[in-house]
């Protein structure tokens, strides 16, 4: 399909592969891109649709609305945000505009984080992305290899379209917030929204479908190296262990392809071993520089390959260095 038009109308440049996960449950898996988009879960019930996460910009959510017609004619009733990061809620405004009865749901911690930090970051992006674009253009001017030039040209286009959208964003905050758990009971389905402890953020929401044995993890579990800049590395494994106690076979993660419990074990292993290694180094009095040299070499044999599936968009070593820095600061 052509990237940006559908019946002559411009929808957006975000790309998704829609995969059936169970009867009435689909994952819209976002293609990795310079301005990242989260995945979306699409859960159909007798009276309407639940959507989980809305990407980094309204046009990406509009692509999902457009493609929903391939799946169902039912209206979207609930939009769940798994956490407060830009790439999971900036598209919120699209749903109440298209479906007047749609409610946006998250937990209290995440709603507060959106108000305290998320709104400010929108203004930060408006200020910072022009510098980013200037840097990309400088890199492009210096680039010689055709493949690199093509990638940088695409990145410039994505950065410019993101800037245009974030500048005119009308942030739609959640209209319903819960504390620990919220359950939606539908004739044909149960949908549990759960808080299991801190991990990627202070308020990660998991969406669990017990009958279908599917869990939607947000960014507490993803298909590449996690971002820990707002995270709690020392709490993360315990939260993942609580997740592992649920009876499920498939995970729709915040980023990356649909996965099973084998990937959960790999992901848990990475977080556990990284935190453990940094802790041991700190206990022995190592400087951050020493930790940055030694821990990657220790982890690479097991983790470098599986965490490098998504190529240059998420280089493992660069992400690992950031994870180590965050963990070092939290442990010290
Ligand atoms: Zn994300």
py3Dmol code that shows the C-alpha trace and the ligand (Angstrom):
import py3Dmol

protein = """\
ATOM      1  CA  UNK A   1       0.000   0.000   0.000  1.00  0.00           C
ATOM      2  CA  UNK A   2       1.149   3.529  -0.742  1.00  0.00           C
ATOM      3  CA  UNK A   3       2.519   5.162   2.387  1.00  0.00           C
ATOM      4  CA  UNK A   4       0.429   8.216   2.886  1.00  0.00           C
ATOM      5  CA  UNK A   5      -2.789   8.200   1.018  1.00  0.00           C
ATOM      6  CA  UNK A   6      -5.917   6.170   1.158  1.00  0.00           C
ATOM      7  CA  UNK A   7      -8.620   6.981  -1.345  1.00  0.00           C
ATOM      8  CA  UNK A   8      -6.763  10.164  -2.141  1.00  0.00           C
ATOM      9  CA  UNK A   9      -6.743  11.426   1.439  1.00  0.00           C
ATOM     10  CA  UNK A  10      -3.561  12.033   3.405  1.00  0.00           C
ATOM     11  CA  UNK A  11      -3.659  10.012   6.586  1.00  0.00           C
ATOM     12  CA  UNK A  12      -0.117   9.849   7.925  1.00  0.00           C
ATOM     13  CA  UNK A  13       3.356   8.454   7.449  1.00  0.00           C
ATOM     14  CA  UNK A  14       3.297   5.917  10.315  1.00  0.00           C
ATOM     15  CA  UNK A  15       3.504   2.289   9.182  1.00  0.00           C
ATOM     16  CA  UNK A  16       1.859  -0.591  10.988  1.00  0.00           C
ATOM     17  CA  UNK A  17       1.550  -4.273  10.362  1.00  0.00           C
ATOM     18  CA  UNK A  18      -1.738  -5.512  11.777  1.00  0.00           C
ATOM     19  CA  UNK A  19      -1.572  -9.027  13.200  1.00  0.00           C
ATOM     20  CA  UNK A  20      -4.325 -11.166  14.626  1.00  0.00           C
ATOM     21  CA  UNK A  21      -3.366 -12.388  18.086  1.00  0.00           C
ATOM     22  CA  UNK A  22      -6.656 -13.992  19.157  1.00  0.00           C
ATOM     23  CA  UNK A  23     -10.306 -13.775  18.107  1.00  0.00           C
ATOM     24  CA  UNK A  24     -11.089 -10.058  18.087  1.00  0.00           C
ATOM     25  CA  UNK A  25      -7.630  -9.128  19.389  1.00  0.00           C
ATOM     26  CA  UNK A  26      -5.098  -7.545  17.045  1.00  0.00           C
ATOM     27  CA  UNK A  27      -1.667  -5.990  17.396  1.00  0.00           C
ATOM     28  CA  UNK A  28      -0.749  -3.055  15.177  1.00  0.00           C
ATOM     29  CA  UNK A  29       3.019  -3.451  15.161  1.00  0.00           C
ATOM     30  CA  UNK A  30       4.755  -0.179  14.316  1.00  0.00           C
ATOM     31  CA  UNK A  31       7.685  -0.220  11.920  1.00  0.00           C
ATOM     32  CA  UNK A  32      10.837   1.100  13.627  1.00  0.00           C
ATOM     33  CA  UNK A  33      11.437   4.705  12.628  1.00  0.00           C
ATOM     34  CA  UNK A  34      13.532   7.712  13.565  1.00  0.00           C
ATOM     35  CA  UNK A  35      10.570   9.248  15.400  1.00  0.00           C
ATOM     36  CA  UNK A  36       9.401   6.086  17.068  1.00  0.00           C
ATOM     37  CA  UNK A  37       5.773   5.019  17.235  1.00  0.00           C
ATOM     38  CA  UNK A  38       4.447   2.647  19.842  1.00  0.00           C
ATOM     39  CA  UNK A  39       2.495  -0.441  18.955  1.00  0.00           C
ATOM     40  CA  UNK A  40      -1.252  -0.456  19.468  1.00  0.00           C
ATOM     41  CA  UNK A  41      -3.437  -3.282  20.704  1.00  0.00           C
ATOM     42  CA  UNK A  42      -6.956  -3.430  19.259  1.00  0.00           C
ATOM     43  CA  UNK A  43      -9.473  -5.343  21.391  1.00  0.00           C
ATOM     44  CA  UNK A  44     -12.979  -5.796  20.026  1.00  0.00           C
ATOM     45  CA  UNK A  45     -15.924  -6.610  22.277  1.00  0.00           C
ATOM     46  CA  UNK A  46     -19.673  -6.859  21.700  1.00  0.00           C
ATOM     47  CA  UNK A  47     -20.252  -3.130  22.263  1.00  0.00           C
ATOM     48  CA  UNK A  48     -17.093  -1.527  20.926  1.00  0.00           C
ATOM     49  CA  UNK A  49     -13.346  -1.414  20.743  1.00  0.00           C
ATOM     50  CA  UNK A  50     -10.583  -0.865  23.302  1.00  0.00           C
ATOM     51  CA  UNK A  51      -7.370   0.656  21.941  1.00  0.00           C
ATOM     52  CA  UNK A  52      -4.113   0.509  23.893  1.00  0.00           C
ATOM     53  CA  UNK A  53      -1.686   3.414  23.262  1.00  0.00           C
ATOM     54  CA  UNK A  54      -1.818   6.123  20.617  1.00  0.00           C
ATOM     55  CA  UNK A  55       1.728   6.662  19.298  1.00  0.00           C
ATOM     56  CA  UNK A  56       3.812   9.804  19.013  1.00  0.00           C
ATOM     57  CA  UNK A  57       1.502  12.000  16.958  1.00  0.00           C
ATOM     58  CA  UNK A  58      -2.132  12.349  15.916  1.00  0.00           C
ATOM     59  CA  UNK A  59      -1.539  11.323  12.296  1.00  0.00           C
ATOM     60  CA  UNK A  60      -0.275   7.934  13.492  1.00  0.00           C
ATOM     61  CA  UNK A  61      -3.484   7.413  15.491  1.00  0.00           C
ATOM     62  CA  UNK A  62      -5.422   8.437  12.372  1.00  0.00           C
ATOM     63  CA  UNK A  63      -3.713   5.641  10.453  1.00  0.00           C
ATOM     64  CA  UNK A  64      -5.021   3.206  13.067  1.00  0.00           C
ATOM     65  CA  UNK A  65      -8.552   4.682  12.899  1.00  0.00           C
ATOM     66  CA  UNK A  66      -8.422   4.285   9.117  1.00  0.00           C
ATOM     67  CA  UNK A  67      -7.240   0.699   9.317  1.00  0.00           C
ATOM     68  CA  UNK A  68      -9.774  -0.226  11.994  1.00  0.00           C
ATOM     69  CA  UNK A  69     -12.307  -0.432   9.172  1.00  0.00           C
ATOM     70  CA  UNK A  70     -10.462  -3.555   7.966  1.00  0.00           C
ATOM     71  CA  UNK A  71     -11.357  -5.182  11.293  1.00  0.00           C
ATOM     72  CA  UNK A  72     -14.652  -3.817  12.591  1.00  0.00           C
ATOM     73  CA  UNK A  73     -17.338  -1.161  12.203  1.00  0.00           C
ATOM     74  CA  UNK A  74     -17.773  -0.828  15.988  1.00  0.00           C
ATOM     75  CA  UNK A  75     -16.828   2.438  17.664  1.00  0.00           C
ATOM     76  CA  UNK A  76     -13.818   2.892  19.925  1.00  0.00           C
ATOM     77  CA  UNK A  77     -15.121   3.068  23.521  1.00  0.00           C
ATOM     78  CA  UNK A  78     -11.904   3.128  25.559  1.00  0.00           C
ATOM     79  CA  UNK A  79      -8.355   4.222  24.883  1.00  0.00           C
ATOM     80  CA  UNK A  80      -5.800   2.992  27.430  1.00  0.00           C
ATOM     81  CA  UNK A  81      -2.435   4.710  27.917  1.00  0.00           C
ATOM     82  CA  UNK A  82       0.208   2.369  29.367  1.00  0.00           C
ATOM     83  CA  UNK A  83       2.485   5.217  30.555  1.00  0.00           C
ATOM     84  CA  UNK A  84       3.199   8.906  30.174  1.00  0.00           C
ATOM     85  CA  UNK A  85       5.826   8.847  27.402  1.00  0.00           C
ATOM     86  CA  UNK A  86       5.195  10.926  24.283  1.00  0.00           C
ATOM     87  CA  UNK A  87       5.276   7.974  21.885  1.00  0.00           C
ATOM     88  CA  UNK A  88       2.307   6.356  23.677  1.00  0.00           C
ATOM     89  CA  UNK A  89      -0.192   9.179  24.162  1.00  0.00           C
ATOM     90  CA  UNK A  90       0.369  12.073  21.752  1.00  0.00           C
ATOM     91  CA  UNK A  91      -2.277  10.634  19.428  1.00  0.00           C
ATOM     92  CA  UNK A  92      -4.983  10.602  22.143  1.00  0.00           C
ATOM     93  CA  UNK A  93      -6.856  13.631  20.784  1.00  0.00           C
ATOM     94  CA  UNK A  94      -7.871  11.721  17.648  1.00  0.00           C
ATOM     95  CA  UNK A  95     -10.174   9.248  19.416  1.00  0.00           C
ATOM     96  CA  UNK A  96     -12.633  11.580  21.211  1.00  0.00           C
ATOM     97  CA  UNK A  97     -12.740  13.651  18.014  1.00  0.00           C
ATOM     98  CA  UNK A  98     -13.771  10.641  15.914  1.00  0.00           C
ATOM     99  CA  UNK A  99     -15.739   8.751  18.616  1.00  0.00           C
ATOM    100  CA  UNK A 100     -17.555  11.248  20.865  1.00  0.00           C
ATOM    101  CA  UNK A 101     -18.157   8.648  23.615  1.00  0.00           C
ATOM    102  CA  UNK A 102     -14.557   7.447  23.836  1.00  0.00           C
ATOM    103  CA  UNK A 103     -12.988   7.630  27.308  1.00  0.00           C
ATOM    104  CA  UNK A 104      -9.234   7.706  27.864  1.00  0.00           C
ATOM    105  CA  UNK A 105      -8.100   5.512  30.745  1.00  0.00           C
ATOM    106  CA  UNK A 106      -4.895   5.111  32.708  1.00  0.00           C
ATOM    107  CA  UNK A 107      -3.851   4.820  36.331  1.00  0.00           C
ATOM    108  CA  UNK A 108      -3.558   7.777  38.694  1.00  0.00           C
ATOM    109  CA  UNK A 109       0.267   7.706  38.712  1.00  0.00           C
ATOM    110  CA  UNK A 110       0.455   7.899  34.940  1.00  0.00           C
ATOM    111  CA  UNK A 111      -2.145  10.646  34.676  1.00  0.00           C
ATOM    112  CA  UNK A 112      -0.210  12.681  37.244  1.00  0.00           C
ATOM    113  CA  UNK A 113       3.033  12.056  35.334  1.00  0.00           C
ATOM    114  CA  UNK A 114       1.384  13.319  32.149  1.00  0.00           C
ATOM    115  CA  UNK A 115       0.285  16.494  33.914  1.00  0.00           C
ATOM    116  CA  UNK A 116       3.591  17.076  35.727  1.00  0.00           C
ATOM    117  CA  UNK A 117       6.075  15.946  33.076  1.00  0.00           C
ATOM    118  CA  UNK A 118       4.336  15.001  29.823  1.00  0.00           C
ATOM    119  CA  UNK A 119       2.821  18.417  29.113  1.00  0.00           C
ATOM    120  CA  UNK A 120       6.153  20.138  29.739  1.00  0.00           C
ATOM    121  CA  UNK A 121       7.950  17.724  27.427  1.00  0.00           C
ATOM    122  CA  UNK A 122       5.626  18.695  24.588  1.00  0.00           C
ATOM    123  CA  UNK A 123       6.953  22.251  24.923  1.00  0.00           C
ATOM    124  CA  UNK A 124      10.510  20.879  25.166  1.00  0.00           C
ATOM    125  CA  UNK A 125      10.023  19.033  21.883  1.00  0.00           C
ATOM    126  CA  UNK A 126       8.711  22.189  20.179  1.00  0.00           C
ATOM    127  CA  UNK A 127      11.955  23.900  21.212  1.00  0.00           C
ATOM    128  CA  UNK A 128      14.377  21.015  20.650  1.00  0.00           C
ATOM    129  CA  UNK A 129      13.283  19.331  17.430  1.00  0.00           C
ATOM    130  CA  UNK A 130      14.385  22.267  15.192  1.00  0.00           C
ATOM    131  CA  UNK A 131      17.950  21.728  16.511  1.00  0.00           C
ATOM    132  CA  UNK A 132      17.598  18.020  15.803  1.00  0.00           C
ATOM    133  CA  UNK A 133      16.501  18.787  12.240  1.00  0.00           C
ATOM    134  CA  UNK A 134      19.463  21.125  11.751  1.00  0.00           C
ATOM    135  CA  UNK A 135      21.818  18.364  12.932  1.00  0.00           C
ATOM    136  CA  UNK A 136      20.234  15.781  10.611  1.00  0.00           C
ATOM    137  CA  UNK A 137      20.595  18.197   7.684  1.00  0.00           C
ATOM    138  CA  UNK A 138      24.247  18.773   8.562  1.00  0.00           C
ATOM    139  CA  UNK A 139      24.785  15.001   8.706  1.00  0.00           C
ATOM    140  CA  UNK A 140      23.017  14.672   5.356  1.00  0.00           C
ATOM    141  CA  UNK A 141      25.218  17.333   3.769  1.00  0.00           C
ATOM    142  CA  UNK A 142      28.293  15.407   4.952  1.00  0.00           C
ATOM    143  CA  UNK A 143      26.996  11.937   4.021  1.00  0.00           C
ATOM    144  CA  UNK A 144      28.303  10.224   0.869  1.00  0.00           C
ATOM    145  CA  UNK A 145      26.977   6.663   0.872  1.00  0.00           C
ATOM    146  CA  UNK A 146      23.615   6.446  -0.951  1.00  0.00           C
ATOM    147  CA  UNK A 147      22.017   4.240   1.725  1.00  0.00           C
ATOM    148  CA  UNK A 148      23.011   6.629   4.492  1.00  0.00           C
ATOM    149  CA  UNK A 149      21.782   9.620   2.484  1.00  0.00           C
ATOM    150  CA  UNK A 150      18.427   7.928   1.889  1.00  0.00           C
ATOM    151  CA  UNK A 151      18.068   7.138   5.580  1.00  0.00           C
ATOM    152  CA  UNK A 152      18.956  10.679   6.645  1.00  0.00           C
ATOM    153  CA  UNK A 153      16.539  12.153   4.091  1.00  0.00           C
ATOM    154  CA  UNK A 154      13.767   9.967   5.510  1.00  0.00           C
ATOM    155  CA  UNK A 155      14.738  10.960   9.055  1.00  0.00           C
ATOM    156  CA  UNK A 156      14.580  14.672   8.142  1.00  0.00           C
ATOM    157  CA  UNK A 157      11.091  14.190   6.694  1.00  0.00           C
ATOM    158  CA  UNK A 158       9.923  12.351   9.823  1.00  0.00           C
ATOM    159  CA  UNK A 159      11.438  14.955  12.148  1.00  0.00           C
ATOM    160  CA  UNK A 160       9.802  17.780  10.188  1.00  0.00           C
ATOM    161  CA  UNK A 161       6.380  16.145  10.171  1.00  0.00           C
ATOM    162  CA  UNK A 162       6.728  15.388  13.898  1.00  0.00           C
ATOM    163  CA  UNK A 163       7.619  19.021  14.603  1.00  0.00           C
ATOM    164  CA  UNK A 164       4.568  20.238  12.683  1.00  0.00           C
ATOM    165  CA  UNK A 165       2.298  17.929  14.668  1.00  0.00           C
ATOM    166  CA  UNK A 166       3.769  18.451  18.126  1.00  0.00           C
ATOM    167  CA  UNK A 167       3.550  22.226  17.633  1.00  0.00           C
ATOM    168  CA  UNK A 168      -0.214  22.018  17.123  1.00  0.00           C
ATOM    169  CA  UNK A 169      -0.879  19.172  19.560  1.00  0.00           C
ATOM    170  CA  UNK A 170      -4.009  19.426  21.705  1.00  0.00           C
ATOM    171  CA  UNK A 171      -3.051  16.982  24.461  1.00  0.00           C
ATOM    172  CA  UNK A 172      -6.015  14.857  25.520  1.00  0.00           C
ATOM    173  CA  UNK A 173      -5.432  13.758  29.108  1.00  0.00           C
ATOM    174  CA  UNK A 174      -7.092  10.607  30.432  1.00  0.00           C
ATOM    175  CA  UNK A 175     -10.709  11.054  31.511  1.00  0.00           C
ATOM    176  CA  UNK A 176     -10.717   8.013  33.810  1.00  0.00           C
ATOM    177  CA  UNK A 177      -7.945   7.105  36.273  1.00  0.00           C
ATOM    178  CA  UNK A 178      -7.756   4.046  38.525  1.00  0.00           C
ATOM    179  CA  UNK A 179      -5.511   3.165  41.471  1.00  0.00           C
ATOM    180  CA  UNK A 180      -4.387  -0.496  41.348  1.00  0.00           C
ATOM    181  CA  UNK A 181      -6.759  -2.394  39.098  1.00  0.00           C
ATOM    182  CA  UNK A 182      -9.681  -1.747  36.790  1.00  0.00           C
ATOM    183  CA  UNK A 183     -11.680  -4.484  35.112  1.00  0.00           C
ATOM    184  CA  UNK A 184     -13.949  -4.215  32.115  1.00  0.00           C
ATOM    185  CA  UNK A 185     -16.479  -7.023  31.916  1.00  0.00           C
ATOM    186  CA  UNK A 186     -17.961  -7.521  28.481  1.00  0.00           C
ATOM    187  CA  UNK A 187     -20.327 -10.254  27.359  1.00  0.00           C
ATOM    188  CA  UNK A 188     -17.564 -12.056  25.491  1.00  0.00           C
ATOM    189  CA  UNK A 189     -14.423 -10.769  27.173  1.00  0.00           C
ATOM    190  CA  UNK A 190     -12.715  -9.636  30.360  1.00  0.00           C
ATOM    191  CA  UNK A 191     -10.138  -6.862  30.164  1.00  0.00           C
ATOM    192  CA  UNK A 192      -7.999  -6.268  33.250  1.00  0.00           C
ATOM    193  CA  UNK A 193      -5.955  -3.098  33.643  1.00  0.00           C
ATOM    194  CA  UNK A 194      -3.245  -3.702  36.215  1.00  0.00           C
ATOM    195  CA  UNK A 195      -0.559  -1.842  38.098  1.00  0.00           C
ATOM    196  CA  UNK A 196       2.183  -4.320  39.078  1.00  0.00           C
ATOM    197  CA  UNK A 197       4.839  -1.959  40.429  1.00  0.00           C
ATOM    198  CA  UNK A 198       7.447   0.393  39.018  1.00  0.00           C
ATOM    199  CA  UNK A 199       9.530  -0.550  35.992  1.00  0.00           C
ATOM    200  CA  UNK A 200       9.797   1.593  32.833  1.00  0.00           C
ATOM    201  CA  UNK A 201       8.023   4.448  34.668  1.00  0.00           C
ATOM    202  CA  UNK A 202       6.408   5.021  38.036  1.00  0.00           C
ATOM    203  CA  UNK A 203       2.984   3.978  36.744  1.00  0.00           C
ATOM    204  CA  UNK A 204       3.231   1.272  34.059  1.00  0.00           C
ATOM    205  CA  UNK A 205      -0.187  -0.139  33.138  1.00  0.00           C
ATOM    206  CA  UNK A 206      -0.529  -3.736  31.928  1.00  0.00           C
ATOM    207  CA  UNK A 207      -3.620  -4.874  30.033  1.00  0.00           C
ATOM    208  CA  UNK A 208      -4.443  -8.522  30.579  1.00  0.00           C
ATOM    209  CA  UNK A 209      -6.946 -10.709  28.758  1.00  0.00           C
ATOM    210  CA  UNK A 210      -7.210 -13.830  30.952  1.00  0.00           C
ATOM    211  CA  UNK A 211      -9.411 -15.870  28.617  1.00  0.00           C
ATOM    212  CA  UNK A 212      -7.279 -15.227  25.557  1.00  0.00           C
ATOM    213  CA  UNK A 213      -4.022 -15.502  27.560  1.00  0.00           C
ATOM    214  CA  UNK A 214      -2.715 -12.265  26.071  1.00  0.00           C
ATOM    215  CA  UNK A 215      -0.967  -9.452  27.930  1.00  0.00           C
ATOM    216  CA  UNK A 216      -0.166  -5.959  26.676  1.00  0.00           C
ATOM    217  CA  UNK A 217       2.964  -4.740  28.392  1.00  0.00           C
ATOM    218  CA  UNK A 218       3.596  -1.154  27.318  1.00  0.00           C
ATOM    219  CA  UNK A 219       7.327  -0.474  27.531  1.00  0.00           C
ATOM    220  CA  UNK A 220       7.903  -2.525  30.687  1.00  0.00           C
ATOM    221  CA  UNK A 221       8.764  -5.266  28.187  1.00  0.00           C
ATOM    222  CA  UNK A 222       9.789  -4.426  24.613  1.00  0.00           C
ATOM    223  CA  UNK A 223      11.525  -6.090  21.689  1.00  0.00           C
ATOM    224  CA  UNK A 224      14.747  -4.107  22.015  1.00  0.00           C
ATOM    225  CA  UNK A 225      16.878  -2.597  24.767  1.00  0.00           C
ATOM    226  CA  UNK A 226      14.603  -0.710  27.163  1.00  0.00           C
ATOM    227  CA  UNK A 227      14.827   3.024  27.742  1.00  0.00           C
ATOM    228  CA  UNK A 228      15.437   3.576  31.466  1.00  0.00           C
ATOM    229  CA  UNK A 229      15.702   7.362  31.629  1.00  0.00           C
ATOM    230  CA  UNK A 230      12.488   7.600  33.661  1.00  0.00           C
ATOM    231  CA  UNK A 231      12.714   4.032  34.914  1.00  0.00           C
ATOM    232  CA  UNK A 232      13.402   2.129  38.104  1.00  0.00           C
ATOM    233  CA  UNK A 233      16.021  -0.491  37.208  1.00  0.00           C
ATOM    234  CA  UNK A 234      16.096  -1.928  40.733  1.00  0.00           C
ATOM    235  CA  UNK A 235      12.297  -2.457  40.831  1.00  0.00           C
ATOM    236  CA  UNK A 236      11.996  -3.629  37.235  1.00  0.00           C
ATOM    237  CA  UNK A 237      12.708  -7.350  37.683  1.00  0.00           C
ATOM    238  CA  UNK A 238      10.232  -7.716  40.575  1.00  0.00           C
ATOM    239  CA  UNK A 239       7.533  -6.094  38.423  1.00  0.00           C
ATOM    240  CA  UNK A 240       8.334  -8.393  35.500  1.00  0.00           C
ATOM    241  CA  UNK A 241       8.179 -11.352  37.899  1.00  0.00           C
ATOM    242  CA  UNK A 242       4.673 -10.320  38.979  1.00  0.00           C
ATOM    243  CA  UNK A 243       3.783 -10.119  35.292  1.00  0.00           C
ATOM    244  CA  UNK A 244       5.215 -13.606  34.748  1.00  0.00           C
ATOM    245  CA  UNK A 245       2.800 -14.972  37.354  1.00  0.00           C
ATOM    246  CA  UNK A 246      -0.143 -14.159  35.069  1.00  0.00           C
ATOM    247  CA  UNK A 247      -1.345 -16.982  32.860  1.00  0.00           C
ATOM    248  CA  UNK A 248      -0.581 -15.852  29.310  1.00  0.00           C
ATOM    249  CA  UNK A 249       1.125 -17.124  26.183  1.00  0.00           C
ATOM    250  CA  UNK A 250       1.440 -13.996  24.032  1.00  0.00           C
ATOM    251  CA  UNK A 251       2.675 -10.459  24.696  1.00  0.00           C
ATOM    252  CA  UNK A 252       1.839  -7.376  22.676  1.00  0.00           C
ATOM    253  CA  UNK A 253       4.743  -5.166  23.727  1.00  0.00           C
ATOM    254  CA  UNK A 254       5.164  -1.409  23.486  1.00  0.00           C
ATOM    255  CA  UNK A 255       7.694  -1.862  20.683  1.00  0.00           C
ATOM    256  CA  UNK A 256       8.753  -4.809  18.566  1.00  0.00           C
ATOM    257  CA  UNK A 257       6.921  -7.829  17.289  1.00  0.00           C
ATOM    258  CA  UNK A 258       4.376  -9.933  19.190  1.00  0.00           C
ATOM    259  CA  UNK A 259       6.332 -12.289  21.446  1.00  0.00           C
ATOM    260  CA  UNK A 260       5.977 -15.199  23.845  1.00  0.00           C
ATOM    261  CA  UNK A 261       7.276 -16.115  27.274  1.00  0.00           C
ATOM    262  CA  UNK A 262      10.725 -17.012  25.925  1.00  0.00           C
ATOM    263  CA  UNK A 263      11.319 -13.353  25.114  1.00  0.00           C
ATOM    264  CA  UNK A 264      10.030 -12.351  28.566  1.00  0.00           C
ATOM    265  CA  UNK A 265      12.712 -14.572  30.080  1.00  0.00           C
ATOM    266  CA  UNK A 266      15.403 -13.047  27.834  1.00  0.00           C
ATOM    267  CA  UNK A 267      14.277  -9.503  28.643  1.00  0.00           C
ATOM    268  CA  UNK A 268      14.127 -10.210  32.381  1.00  0.00           C
ATOM    269  CA  UNK A 269      17.588 -11.752  32.187  1.00  0.00           C
ATOM    270  CA  UNK A 270      19.000  -8.630  30.583  1.00  0.00           C
ATOM    271  CA  UNK A 271      17.560  -6.257  33.194  1.00  0.00           C
ATOM    272  CA  UNK A 272      18.498  -8.591  36.062  1.00  0.00           C
ATOM    273  CA  UNK A 273      22.069  -9.216  34.902  1.00  0.00           C
ATOM    274  CA  UNK A 274      22.706  -5.558  34.049  1.00  0.00           C
ATOM    275  CA  UNK A 275      21.479  -4.335  37.457  1.00  0.00           C
ATOM    276  CA  UNK A 276      23.364  -7.109  39.249  1.00  0.00           C
ATOM    277  CA  UNK A 277      26.604  -6.351  37.421  1.00  0.00           C
ATOM    278  CA  UNK A 278      26.358  -2.616  38.112  1.00  0.00           C
ATOM    279  CA  UNK A 279      25.563  -3.260  41.786  1.00  0.00           C
ATOM    280  CA  UNK A 280      28.578  -5.537  42.171  1.00  0.00           C
ATOM    281  CA  UNK A 281      30.838  -2.955  40.513  1.00  0.00           C
ATOM    282  CA  UNK A 282      29.530  -0.143  42.714  1.00  0.00           C
ATOM    283  CA  UNK A 283      29.994  -2.287  45.840  1.00  0.00           C
ATOM    284  CA  UNK A 284      33.626  -2.822  44.777  1.00  0.00           C
ATOM    285  CA  UNK A 285      34.092   0.930  44.414  1.00  0.00           C
ATOM    286  CA  UNK A 286      34.217   1.139  40.590  1.00  0.00           C
ATOM    287  CA  UNK A 287      33.824   4.499  38.840  1.00  0.00           C
ATOM    288  CA  UNK A 288      31.101   4.976  36.232  1.00  0.00           C
ATOM    289  CA  UNK A 289      33.792   4.915  33.544  1.00  0.00           C
ATOM    290  CA  UNK A 290      35.072   1.537  34.731  1.00  0.00           C
ATOM    291  CA  UNK A 291      31.544   0.147  34.889  1.00  0.00           C
ATOM    292  CA  UNK A 292      30.910   1.399  31.344  1.00  0.00           C
ATOM    293  CA  UNK A 293      33.966  -0.509  30.164  1.00  0.00           C
ATOM    294  CA  UNK A 294      33.454  -3.801  31.977  1.00  0.00           C
ATOM    295  CA  UNK A 295      29.708  -4.476  32.124  1.00  0.00           C
ATOM    296  CA  UNK A 296      29.050  -4.413  28.336  1.00  0.00           C
ATOM    297  CA  UNK A 297      31.814  -6.985  27.785  1.00  0.00           C
ATOM    298  CA  UNK A 298      30.290  -9.200  30.454  1.00  0.00           C
ATOM    299  CA  UNK A 299      26.749  -9.004  29.005  1.00  0.00           C
ATOM    300  CA  UNK A 300      27.544  -9.042  25.285  1.00  0.00           C
ATOM    301  CA  UNK A 301      27.926 -12.813  24.776  1.00  0.00           C
ATOM    302  CA  UNK A 302      24.334 -13.436  25.898  1.00  0.00           C
ATOM    303  CA  UNK A 303      22.473 -10.250  25.058  1.00  0.00           C
ATOM    304  CA  UNK A 304      24.087  -8.360  22.188  1.00  0.00           C
ATOM    305  CA  UNK A 305      22.612 -10.450  19.386  1.00  0.00           C
ATOM    306  CA  UNK A 306      19.004 -10.839  20.578  1.00  0.00           C
ATOM    307  CA  UNK A 307      18.820  -7.142  21.487  1.00  0.00           C
ATOM    308  CA  UNK A 308      20.194  -5.993  18.131  1.00  0.00           C
ATOM    309  CA  UNK A 309      17.291  -7.154  15.938  1.00  0.00           C
ATOM    310  CA  UNK A 310      16.228  -3.615  15.116  1.00  0.00           C
ATOM    311  CA  UNK A 311      19.516  -2.417  13.665  1.00  0.00           C
ATOM    312  CA  UNK A 312      20.671   1.136  13.772  1.00  0.00           C
ATOM    313  CA  UNK A 313      17.484   2.567  15.289  1.00  0.00           C
ATOM    314  CA  UNK A 314      18.193   0.874  18.594  1.00  0.00           C
ATOM    315  CA  UNK A 315      21.884   0.045  18.846  1.00  0.00           C
ATOM    316  CA  UNK A 316      22.368  -2.217  21.844  1.00  0.00           C
ATOM    317  CA  UNK A 317      25.617  -0.801  23.183  1.00  0.00           C
ATOM    318  CA  UNK A 318      24.468   2.822  23.152  1.00  0.00           C
ATOM    319  CA  UNK A 319      21.223   1.909  24.929  1.00  0.00           C
ATOM    320  CA  UNK A 320      23.118  -0.286  27.390  1.00  0.00           C
ATOM    321  CA  UNK A 321      25.479   2.583  28.258  1.00  0.00           C
ATOM    322  CA  UNK A 322      22.454   4.762  29.079  1.00  0.00           C
ATOM    323  CA  UNK A 323      20.925   1.929  31.139  1.00  0.00           C
ATOM    324  CA  UNK A 324      24.191   1.533  33.066  1.00  0.00           C
ATOM    325  CA  UNK A 325      24.379   5.261  33.751  1.00  0.00           C
ATOM    326  CA  UNK A 326      20.826   5.349  35.115  1.00  0.00           C
ATOM    327  CA  UNK A 327      21.373   2.243  37.228  1.00  0.00           C
ATOM    328  CA  UNK A 328      24.709   3.512  38.537  1.00  0.00           C
ATOM    329  CA  UNK A 329      23.053   6.749  39.662  1.00  0.00           C
ATOM    330  CA  UNK A 330      20.179   4.903  41.347  1.00  0.00           C
ATOM    331  CA  UNK A 331      22.439   2.347  43.098  1.00  0.00           C
ATOM    332  CA  UNK A 332      25.117   4.795  44.254  1.00  0.00           C
TER     333      UNK A 332
END
"""
ligand_1 = """\
1
ZN
Zn 7.698 3.683 23.950
"""
view = py3Dmol.view(width=600, height=400)
view.addModel(protein, "pdb")
view.setStyle({"model": 0}, {"cartoon": {"style": "trace"}})
view.addModel(ligand_1, "xyz")
view.setStyle({"model": 1}, {"stick": {}})
view.zoomTo()
view.show()
